Amino acid sequence: MSGEAHRKPRKQGLEHFIKFVRDLPEPTPRALYKQLEELGYRGQDAARRAVCLMAYRHVRRIKRIYLDGVDRAELPRKSNFLLAGPTGSGKTYLVESLFQKILRIPTALVDITTYSETGYVGQDPSTILTRLLHAADDNPMLAAIGVICLDELDKIASGQNNAIFAGAGTTKDVTGMGVQRELLKMLEASEVVVPLELGHASYSDHVVMSTADIAFVACGAFSGFHQVARRRLGREHLGFGRTPVAGTDPDAIAVGFTPDQVENVANFQAYGFLPELIARFTRVVPFQALDAATLKDILRADVVTRMTREFKAEGFTLDIDEGVLDHIVADALRKETGARGLAA
């Protein structure tokens, strides 16, 4: 992308930016919750309320800084959330629906597993902000108030990699710790040199962006987190006072987490994360595995609705037997794929 292409949005200048901020919708958390329901989002009531409040506070904070002239020092720090729960439980879909579709804030959904520490094979972490810049139509001012969703965060845990099988002695950052260290400064209010292009980042033109007003929402399934938390709990309660955890299958994939588990930074450290990185998240929000009733509701509201429209466009009427829906839901539960297994 040429430098000329990047100069064009900036000609719009401060006036365009202020208008964008002024026009940002400002629904209450309750209204955001309802709008998500209207978009077909189901389940995760507690998590949905938490993220709706976070989204509302993000917009209010932006407006107070850029419209009311309130100094950042007088306001709470920006919110960064970590959404932890099984695959197909609606984590990234919640971020996408809320920030992109409802609030229309520049939002970048990033697969963090494609990044590596600067100097290693893989995408440079600074290009995470490049993706946000592109989502903001290459306008750095708009990007600086946007949202970045760091998907698959659990996959960069150092404990997830065995160096013998993960490319030891190569140019690949095999531990994940390098990316974690790069994310540390990004999640705080810092100035970052951002390439204007994704490819050949070191040779691209750059722009300096502040992350002081960028909200980060990380998502991850954290498979095996239960076992890590239980092992830690077991070590802390050795002896006759120890009681086993009942009702949990150690091999299960689709399991949610308790607030006690995700609020303990030591559990994440044992899982393979820098404690100071987890501390950068103002809240860790647990997501639960979706039950049969919720999955069936999602199936009706999303998959069946879309298929009905498709059949209608071809001149047919779609009539699905109730038993077919029950079978699809049962199959998704058996495979532990959550809502992702409904469209298969």
VENHUDA-V475883 format. One record per pair of residues at least 24 apart in sequence whose ideal C-beta (glycine too) atoms are under 8 Angstrom apart, sorted by the first residue. I is the first residue (numbers start at 1). J is the second residue. Records with the same first field share a line. If there is no record, write none. Layout:
I->J + J
//
This chain:
1->138 + 196 + 197
3->196 + 205
5->138
6->138 + 196 + 205 + 207
8->138
9->137 + 138 + 139
10->139 + 140 + 141
12->139
14->141
16->139
17->66 + 139 + 141 + 142
18->66 + 67
20->142
21->62 + 63 + 66 + 67 + 145
22->63 + 67
24->59 + 62 + 63 + 103 + 104 + 105
25->59 + 102 + 103 + 104
26->56 + 59 + 60 + 63
27->56 + 102
28->56
29->53 + 55 + 56
32->56 + 98 + 102
35->102
36->94 + 97 + 98 + 102
39->97 + 101 + 102
40->298 + 301 + 302 + 305
41->90 + 93 + 94 + 97
42->90 + 290 + 294 + 297 + 298 + 301
43->89 + 90 + 288 + 290 + 291 + 294 + 297 + 298
44->89 + 90 + 94 + 287 + 288 + 290
47->83 + 85 + 94 + 285 + 286 + 287 + 288
48->94
50->81 + 283 + 285
51->81 + 83 + 94 + 95 + 98 + 217 + 285
52->98
54->79 + 81 + 215 + 217 + 283
55->98 + 99 + 103
58->105 + 147 + 215
59->103 + 105
61->213
62->145 + 213
65->213
66->145
72->189 + 212
77->189 + 282
78->189 + 212 + 213 + 214 + 215
79->215 + 282 + 283
80->187 + 215 + 216 + 217 + 218 + 280 + 281 + 282
81->215 + 216 + 217 + 218 + 281 + 282 + 283 + 284 + 285
82->153 + 217 + 218 + 219 + 220 + 262 + 278 + 281 + 283 + 284 + 285
83->217 + 218 + 219 + 220 + 285 + 287
84->154 + 219 + 220 + 221 + 222 + 225 + 257 + 262 + 284 + 285 + 286 + 287
85->221 + 222 + 256 + 257 + 286 + 287 + 288 + 289
86->221 + 253 + 254 + 255 + 256 + 287 + 288 + 289 + 336 + 338
87->221 + 253 + 254 + 336 + 337 + 338 + 340
88->254 + 290 + 332 + 337 + 338 + 339 + 340 + 341
89->254 + 256 + 287 + 288 + 289 + 290 + 338 + 339
90->287 + 290 + 338 + 339
91->219 + 220 + 287
92->149 + 151 + 219
93->339
95->147 + 149 + 217 + 219
96->149
99->147 + 149
105->145 + 146 + 147
106->132 + 135 + 136 + 142 + 143 + 145 + 146 + 147
107->132 + 135 + 146 + 147 + 148 + 149
108->132 + 134 + 135 + 146 + 147 + 148 + 149
109->149 + 151
110->148 + 149 + 150 + 151
111->151 + 152
112->150 + 151 + 152 + 153 + 155 + 156 + 179 + 218
113->152 + 155 + 156
115->156 + 179 + 182
116->172 + 173 + 178 + 179
117->173 + 177 + 178 + 179 + 181 + 182
118->178 + 182
120->171 + 172 + 173 + 178
121->170 + 171 + 172 + 173
122->172 + 173
123->198 + 201
124->195 + 201 + 202
125->179 + 182 + 183 + 186
126->182 + 192 + 193 + 194 + 195 + 201
127->194 + 195 + 198 + 201
128->186
129->186 + 192 + 194 + 209 + 211 + 214
130->194 + 195 + 196 + 197 + 198 + 201
131->198
132->214
133->194 + 196 + 207 + 209
134->198
138->196
140->194 + 207 + 209
143->209 + 214
144->209 + 210 + 211 + 212 + 213 + 214
145->213 + 214
146->214 + 215
147->214 + 215 + 216 + 217
148->214 + 215 + 216 + 217
149->217 + 218 + 219
150->183 + 216 + 217 + 218 + 219
151->218 + 219 + 220
152->219 + 220
153->218 + 219 + 220
154->220 + 221 + 222 + 223 + 225 + 271
155->220
156->180
157->271 + 272 + 273
158->272 + 273
159->270 + 271 + 272
160->272
176->272
177->274
180->273 + 274 + 277
181->274
183->277 + 280
184->274 + 276 + 277 + 280
186->211 + 216
187->211 + 216 + 277 + 280 + 281
188->280
216->281
218->281
221->253
222->257 + 271
223->253
224->271
225->257 + 261 + 267 + 271
226->250 + 255 + 257 + 261
228->267 + 270 + 271
229->257 + 261 + 264 + 267 + 270
231->270
232->264 + 266 + 267 + 270
252->336
253->336
254->289 + 333 + 336 + 337 + 338
255->289
256->286 + 287 + 288 + 289
257->286 + 287
258->286
259->286
261->286
262->286
289->336 + 338
290->338 + 339
292->329 + 330 + 333
295->329 + 332 + 333 + 338 + 339 + 342
296->325 + 326 + 329
298->339 + 342
299->325 + 328 + 329 + 342
300->325
302->339 + 342 + 343
303->342 + 343
//
